[in-house]
Amino acid sequence: MSICGVITTKDVLRHGATIVREFGAGAYLRCCVAILLRKRTTFLNCVCELSA
């Protein structure tokens, strides 16, 4: 198994309660939006909400 750094649907759904508890509902929603848009992104990008 290799680590590529991108979030997966399975991980977001499986660990949803932990994500909300530790990082907030906004981070969880950004992860869900990234999944729905099929955007390859990392969890760190979803948590930090990098805005340029």
PAVEXNU-122342 format. One record per residue: residue number from 1; residue in one letter; chain; x, y, z of N, C-alpha, C in turn. Coordinates in Angstrom, 1 decimal, decimal comma. Example, Ala and Ser with C-alpha at 12.3 -4.5 7.8 and 13.67 -1.06 7.14 Angstrom:
# residues 2
(atom 1 'A' 'A' (13,2 -5,7 7,8) (12,3 -4,5 7,8) (13,2 -3,3 7,8))
(atom 2 'S' 'A' (12,8 -2,2 7,1) (13,7 -1,1 7,1) (12,9 0,0 7,9))
***
This chain:
# residues 52
(atom 1 'M' 'A' (0,8 -1,2 0,0) (0,0 0,0 0,0) (0,9 1,2 0,0))
(atom 2 'S' 'A' (0,6 2,2 -0,9) (1,3 3,4 -0,9) (0,5 4,6 -0,4))
(atom 3 'I' 'A' (1,2 5,6 0,0) (0,5 6,8 0,4) (0,6 7,9 -0,6))
(atom 4 'C' 'A' (-0,6 8,4 -1,1) (-0,5 9,4 -2,2) (-1,0 10,8 -1,6))
(atom 5 'G' 'A' (-1,6 10,8 -0,5) (-1,9 12,1 0,2) (-3,3 12,6 -0,2))
(atom 6 'V' 'A' (-4,0 12,1 -1,1) (-5,3 12,6 -1,5) (-6,4 12,0 -0,6))
(atom 7 'I' 'A' (-7,5 12,7 -0,4) (-8,5 12,2 0,5) (-9,4 11,2 -0,4))
(atom 8 'T' 'A' (-10,0 10,2 0,3) (-10,8 9,3 -0,3) (-12,2 9,3 0,3))
(atom 9 'T' 'A' (-13,2 9,0 -0,5) (-14,6 9,0 0,0) (-14,7 8,1 1,2))
(atom 10 'K' 'A' (-14,1 6,9 1,1) (-14,2 5,9 2,2) (-13,6 6,5 3,5))
(atom 11 'D' 'A' (-12,5 7,2 3,4) (-11,9 7,7 4,7) (-12,7 8,9 5,2))
(atom 12 'V' 'A' (-13,2 9,7 4,4) (-14,0 10,9 4,9) (-15,3 10,4 5,5))
(atom 13 'L' 'A' (-16,0 9,4 4,9) (-17,2 8,9 5,5) (-17,0 8,1 6,8))
(atom 14 'R' 'A' (-15,9 7,3 6,8) (-15,6 6,4 7,9) (-15,2 7,3 9,1))
(atom 15 'H' 'A' (-14,5 8,4 8,9) (-13,9 9,2 10,0) (-14,6 10,5 10,1))
(atom 16 'G' 'A' (-15,8 10,6 9,6) (-16,5 11,9 9,7) (-16,7 12,5 11,0))
(atom 17 'A' 'A' (-17,0 11,7 12,0) (-17,2 12,2 13,4) (-15,9 12,8 13,9))
(atom 18 'T' 'A' (-14,8 12,1 13,7) (-13,5 12,6 14,1) (-13,1 13,9 13,4))
(atom 19 'I' 'A' (-13,4 14,0 12,1) (-13,0 15,2 11,4) (-13,8 16,4 12,0))
(atom 20 'V' 'A' (-15,1 16,2 12,2) (-15,9 17,3 12,7) (-15,5 17,7 14,1))
(atom 21 'R' 'A' (-15,2 16,7 15,0) (-14,8 17,0 16,3) (-13,5 17,7 16,4))
(atom 22 'E' 'A' (-12,5 17,3 15,6) (-11,2 17,8 15,7) (-10,9 19,1 14,8))
(atom 23 'F' 'A' (-11,6 19,1 13,7) (-11,3 20,2 12,7) (-12,5 21,1 12,4))
(atom 24 'G' 'A' (-13,7 20,7 12,8) (-14,9 21,5 12,6) (-15,7 21,0 11,4))
(atom 25 'A' 'A' (-17,0 21,5 11,4) (-17,9 21,1 10,4) (-17,5 21,6 9,0))
(atom 26 'G' 'A' (-16,9 22,8 9,0) (-16,5 23,4 7,8) (-15,5 22,6 7,0))
(atom 27 'A' 'A' (-14,5 22,0 7,7) (-13,5 21,2 7,1) (-14,2 19,9 6,5))
(atom 28 'Y' 'A' (-15,1 19,3 7,3) (-15,8 18,2 6,8) (-16,6 18,5 5,5))
(atom 29 'L' 'A' (-17,3 19,6 5,5) (-18,1 20,0 4,3) (-17,2 20,3 3,1))
(atom 30 'R' 'A' (-16,0 20,9 3,4) (-15,1 21,1 2,3) (-14,6 19,7 1,7))
(atom 31 'C' 'A' (-14,4 18,8 2,6) (-14,0 17,4 2,1) (-15,1 16,8 1,3))
(atom 32 'C' 'A' (-16,3 17,0 1,7) (-17,5 16,4 1,0) (-17,7 17,1 -0,4))
(atom 33 'V' 'A' (-17,5 18,4 -0,4) (-17,6 19,1 -1,7) (-16,5 18,7 -2,6))
(atom 34 'A' 'A' (-15,3 18,5 -2,1) (-14,2 18,0 -3,0) (-14,5 16,6 -3,5))
(atom 35 'I' 'A' (-15,1 15,8 -2,7) (-15,5 14,4 -3,2) (-16,6 14,6 -4,3))
(atom 36 'L' 'A' (-17,6 15,4 -4,1) (-18,7 15,5 -5,0) (-18,2 16,1 -6,4))
(atom 37 'L' 'A' (-17,2 17,0 -6,3) (-16,7 17,6 -7,5) (-15,6 16,8 -8,1))
(atom 38 'R' 'A' (-15,3 15,7 -7,5) (-14,2 14,8 -8,0) (-12,9 15,5 -8,1))
(atom 39 'K' 'A' (-12,6 16,4 -7,1) (-11,4 17,2 -7,1) (-10,3 16,4 -6,3))
(atom 40 'R' 'A' (-9,2 16,2 -6,9) (-8,0 15,6 -6,2) (-7,4 16,6 -5,3))
(atom 41 'T' 'A' (-7,6 16,4 -4,1) (-7,0 17,4 -3,1) (-6,6 16,6 -1,9))
(atom 42 'T' 'A' (-5,8 17,3 -1,0) (-5,3 16,6 0,2) (-6,2 17,1 1,3))
(atom 43 'F' 'A' (-6,2 16,3 2,4) (-6,9 16,7 3,6) (-6,5 18,0 4,2))
(atom 44 'L' 'A' (-5,2 18,3 4,1) (-4,7 19,5 4,6) (-5,2 20,7 3,9))
(atom 45 'N' 'A' (-5,4 20,6 2,6) (-6,1 21,7 1,8) (-7,5 21,9 2,3))
(atom 46 'C' 'A' (-8,2 20,8 2,6) (-9,6 21,0 3,0) (-9,7 21,6 4,4))
(atom 47 'V' 'A' (-8,7 21,2 5,3) (-8,8 21,7 6,6) (-8,3 23,2 6,7))
(atom 48 'C' 'A' (-7,3 23,5 5,9) (-6,8 24,9 6,0) (-7,6 25,9 5,2))
(atom 49 'E' 'A' (-8,3 25,4 4,2) (-9,1 26,3 3,3) (-8,2 27,4 2,8))
(atom 50 'L' 'A' (-7,2 27,0 2,0) (-6,3 28,0 1,4) (-7,0 28,8 0,4))
(atom 51 'S' 'A' (-7,1 30,1 0,6) (-7,7 31,0 -0,3) (-6,7 32,0 -0,9))
(atom 52 'A' 'A' (-6,6 32,0 -2,2) (-5,7 32,9 -2,9) (-6,3 34,2 -3,3))
***
